[in-house]
């Protein structure tokens, strides 16, 4: 009889556990099988064993946030994304805030671009966003989410915050509710300090201005802004202008460094100019490859597309002794069919050999196909994995130039971003990017002092030699 009661009690507990699991949102259920439990108190007050790997949690969350960023990028008009919005998105378009993560990315990007615009002459108009730039803004967004959640709920540790964010699909509203044991709802009004703490953790370029915007300006126009975003899947340039006016009712004071950076760090500006010119040449080559891939795809399928943006790229080698290179890229493209003007862009993967002539052509493309961004981990061939390229590959990929196909398991090394990335040069603001200029100025000075032969002679040649070592 006693055994029977125990079996009934156990069966009841299992049924309740299954019912509770069914209440977890679908987006979270994708992540939960890959995650283990946090240390919690048992019935007798003793902690259960901690089998959660925080690194696995971070990777899973970064994968989810990456999908949010790709969704936001797919909604922006191509011309604005390439020029006025690129810096706002990649430097300040974090996903934390009081709205859905995608809406937060869009509004934070549009607001920053309007509040602190790049001069037209400083923009690089090209359809390329490097995957390393997306990876960095994703990592920083997660740091901001953790900081905001811990500020709102001071009793949480970093691991606790990651756990609640994973349950909520990296949505702050649901994460705050989860941490408080309440039903998901609108995010309670947050004091500017919470946003400023998140901005600092995410290395936002203007933490105080962001805190003022998120806590004072956005709440007054939130309903109209969200209504516009909900009603239009594909934003137009007119929509961006309307949102910019809505989010920035009056210009913000902007303290610029004095004396101007260019007067203090001439060599650093020469280095940046050379790097930007080099990037422009490379980016145009990638655009040539994407256009050739779309032509090849049109020949094979009779479906015609126009390039929106390249969002992942990598250079491979056929083997260790070969000089012949092949390439993997991801890009989005809009259907050219006028009846599809309101549709979302399509995501593509392409592989190409090194161009047989001076430019890429259809014969250089070995594969072009439609893919879907991974919701949690990123699928990679062996070479893309070992070279840290974050590129979405087709599910049935077996014979890539990149070698054997791998599916990352969520516990791989959490790669650190370099000090300065291509995006820092591509989106360089000569009036505001003090950190990059001072870093290059000091690094160049160290380079000169380490080679006494250079210091009294040929300054221009020294800059050229320094640039050859970082490009």
Beta strands, then each sheet from edge to edge (+ up, - down):
strand 1: 305-317
strand 2: 325-335
strand 3: 346-353
strand 4: 365-370
strand 5: 379-381
strand 6: 405-407
sheet 1: 1+ 2- 3+ 4-
sheet 2: 5+ 6-
end
